[in-house]
Amino acid sequence: MKASSKQPAAQGAEEQFQCDECSAVYTNKGSLYQHKCSCHIEHLHACEHCDMTFPYTHLLRKHMNTHSSIARFMCTQCGK
């Protein structure tokens, strides 16, 4: 599983959001939520094509698009 790309909050930041399960601190609620999903929620939904696992079904469905050969968007100029 890939680690979150969000960095913990720098000291002296105005508003901080601390994880209630570990010592991680973030500058916004979204980063804290992402941290909790990747570190503290059991990942029960596994991709059948790779080793990725997800805590929620909607995240697995979104991930499945990376394995699809169907283009979701097409260039209006060249058709690719």
GROMACS elastic network, one bead per residue, 0.5 to 0.9 nm:
[ bonds ]
;  ai    aj funct       b0    kb
    1    38     6  0.83013   500
    1    51     6  0.76594   500
    1    52     6  0.59387   500
    1    53     6  0.71637   500
    2     5     6  0.86111   500
    2    38     6  0.84234   500
    2    52     6  0.84186   500
    3     6     6  0.88104   500
    3    35     6  0.87336   500
    3    38     6  0.72671   500
    3    39     6  0.85479   500
    4     7     6  0.79573   500
    4    31     6  0.87368   500
    4    34     6  0.72039   500
    4    35     6  0.65138   500
    4    38     6  0.69984   500
    4    39     6  0.88822   500
    6    26     6  0.83807   500
    6    31     6  0.62628   500
    6    32     6  0.88996   500
    6    34     6  0.82969   500
    6    35     6  0.80404   500
    7    10     6  0.85589   500
    7    25     6  0.89809   500
    7    26     6  0.73645   500
    7    31     6  0.82913   500
    8    24     6  0.64788   500
    8    25     6  0.54293   500
    8    27     6  0.73567   500
    8    31     6  0.84518   500
    8    32     6  0.88914   500
    9    12     6  0.85683   500
    9    13     6  0.67858   500
    9    16     6  0.69457   500
    9    17     6  0.84601   500
    9    24     6  0.83711   500
    9    25     6  0.55765   500
    9    27     6  0.51131   500
    9    28     6  0.85889   500
   10    13     6  0.58860   500
   10    25     6  0.85230   500
   10    26     6  0.81077   500
   10    27     6  0.79991   500
   12    15     6  0.87502   500
   13    16     6  0.67119   500
   13    27     6  0.70479   500
   14    27     6  0.79402   500
   15    26     6  0.85593   500
   15    27     6  0.60820   500
   15    28     6  0.75997   500
   16    25     6  0.63031   500
   16    26     6  0.55903   500
   16    28     6  0.67938   500
   16    29     6  0.85981   500
   17    24     6  0.84389   500
   17    25     6  0.54713   500
   17    26     6  0.50969   500
   17    27     6  0.60861   500
   17    28     6  0.63190   500
   17    29     6  0.63808   500
   17    31     6  0.87760   500
   17    32     6  0.66447   500
   18    21     6  0.87253   500
   18    22     6  0.80418   500
   18    23     6  0.67777   500
   18    24     6  0.58194   500
   18    26     6  0.63391   500
   18    27     6  0.88595   500
   18    32     6  0.73091   500
   19    22     6  0.55917   500
   19    23     6  0.62380   500
   19    24     6  0.55243   500
   19    25     6  0.62659   500
   19    26     6  0.82323   500
   19    32     6  0.66718   500
   19    33     6  0.88093   500
   19    35     6  0.82949   500
   19    36     6  0.74179   500
   20    23     6  0.76229   500
   20    24     6  0.85691   500
   21    24     6  0.84793   500
   21    36     6  0.85041   500
   21    40     6  0.76582   500
   22    25     6  0.88273   500
   24    32     6  0.82264   500
   24    35     6  0.84365   500
   25    32     6  0.74142   500
   26    29     6  0.73641   500
   26    30     6  0.87459   500
   26    31     6  0.62007   500
   26    32     6  0.58325   500
   27    30     6  0.87716   500
   27    31     6  0.73448   500
   27    32     6  0.81000   500
   28    31     6  0.56560   500
   28    32     6  0.66263   500
   28    33     6  0.88943   500
   29    32     6  0.50433   500
   29    33     6  0.60708   500
   29    34     6  0.86060   500
   30    33     6  0.50480   500
   30    34     6  0.61788   500
   30    35     6  0.85856   500
   31    34     6  0.50703   500
   31    35     6  0.61445   500
   31    36     6  0.86461   500
   32    35     6  0.50329   500
   32    36     6  0.61921   500
   32    37     6  0.86447   500
   33    36     6  0.51274   500
   33    37     6  0.62105   500
   33    38     6  0.86836   500
   34    37     6  0.51656   500
   34    38     6  0.62292   500
   34    39     6  0.85260   500
   35    38     6  0.52503   500
   35    39     6  0.58672   500
   35    40     6  0.77318   500
   36    39     6  0.52542   500
   36    40     6  0.50175   500
   36    41     6  0.64501   500
   37    40     6  0.59477   500
   37    41     6  0.52197   500
   37    42     6  0.81480   500
   37    43     6  0.84295   500
   37    54     6  0.83850   500
   37    55     6  0.65778   500
   37    56     6  0.88894   500
   38    41     6  0.66853   500
   38    42     6  0.85634   500
   38    43     6  0.82371   500
   38    54     6  0.81493   500
   38    55     6  0.78677   500
   39    42     6  0.82569   500
   41    54     6  0.89897   500
   41    55     6  0.62005   500
   42    54     6  0.80918   500
   42    55     6  0.59333   500
   43    46     6  0.75323   500
   43    53     6  0.55520   500
   43    56     6  0.74791   500
   44    53     6  0.67760   500
   44    54     6  0.63524   500
   44    55     6  0.58162   500
   44    56     6  0.76678   500
   44    57     6  0.87534   500
   45    52     6  0.86543   500
   45    53     6  0.54681   500
   45    54     6  0.50669   500
   45    55     6  0.62396   500
   45    56     6  0.66802   500
   45    57     6  0.63456   500
   45    59     6  0.88204   500
   45    60     6  0.66448   500
   46    49     6  0.88174   500
   46    50     6  0.82454   500
   46    51     6  0.72031   500
   46    52     6  0.60953   500
   46    54     6  0.63446   500
   46    55     6  0.89756   500
   46    60     6  0.73473   500
   47    50     6  0.56704   500
   47    51     6  0.64595   500
   47    52     6  0.56799   500
   47    53     6  0.60878   500
   47    54     6  0.81649   500
   47    60     6  0.67603   500
   47    61     6  0.89956   500
   47    63     6  0.81471   500
   47    64     6  0.73891   500
   48    51     6  0.77525   500
   48    52     6  0.86362   500
   49    52     6  0.84961   500
   49    64     6  0.84678   500
   49    67     6  0.75137   500
   50    53     6  0.87236   500
   52    60     6  0.86478   500
   52    63     6  0.88374   500
   53    60     6  0.74448   500
   54    57     6  0.71654   500
   54    58     6  0.88162   500
   54    59     6  0.62992   500
   54    60     6  0.58970   500
   55    58     6  0.89808   500
   55    59     6  0.75303   500
   55    60     6  0.82767   500
   56    59     6  0.55342   500
   56    60     6  0.67533   500
   57    60     6  0.51227   500
   57    61     6  0.62663   500
   57    62     6  0.86885   500
   58    61     6  0.50570   500
   58    62     6  0.61977   500
   58    63     6  0.85896   500
   59    62     6  0.50781   500
   59    63     6  0.61273   500
   59    64     6  0.86325   500
   60    64     6  0.61350   500
   61    64     6  0.51070   500
   61    65     6  0.70799   500
   62    65     6  0.57442   500
   62    66     6  0.79125   500
   63    66     6  0.56775   500
   63    67     6  0.77074   500
   64    67     6  0.54387   500
   64    68     6  0.67216   500
   65    68     6  0.50474   500
   65    69     6  0.83583   500
   65    70     6  0.84713   500
   65    72     6  0.85438   500
   66    69     6  0.82940   500
   68    71     6  0.77344   500
   71    74     6  0.67618   500
   71    80     6  0.83493   500
   73    80     6  0.84421   500
   74    77     6  0.87733   500
   74    78     6  0.83351   500
   74    79     6  0.57299   500
   74    80     6  0.54897   500
   75    78     6  0.57065   500
   75    80     6  0.54155   500
   76    79     6  0.56767   500
   76    80     6  0.81442   500
   77    80     6  0.83124   500
